[in-house]
């Protein structure tokens, strides 16, 4: 699924695979390119098995998956770059 022609499906599959690897002890650091705006609402809906609207293409962000983070991942991108 990581090579799925639908970009959102491919991004979610890449995230899930990297997260699974890290949860099972992989010491690696994975970076997933996310071109669908803020990933948190989508990932939250998928985790809770609730519906979500298909996002329009948005700012590109990166999801970094690693044991370095308490939640095992961190989102880096456009919304962090804006001044407070």
Secondary structure, 3 states (H helix, E strand, C coil): CCCCCCHHHHHHHHHHHHHHHHHCCCCCCEEEEECCCCHHHHHHHHHHCCCCCCCCCCCCEEEEECCCCCCCEEEEEHHHHCCC
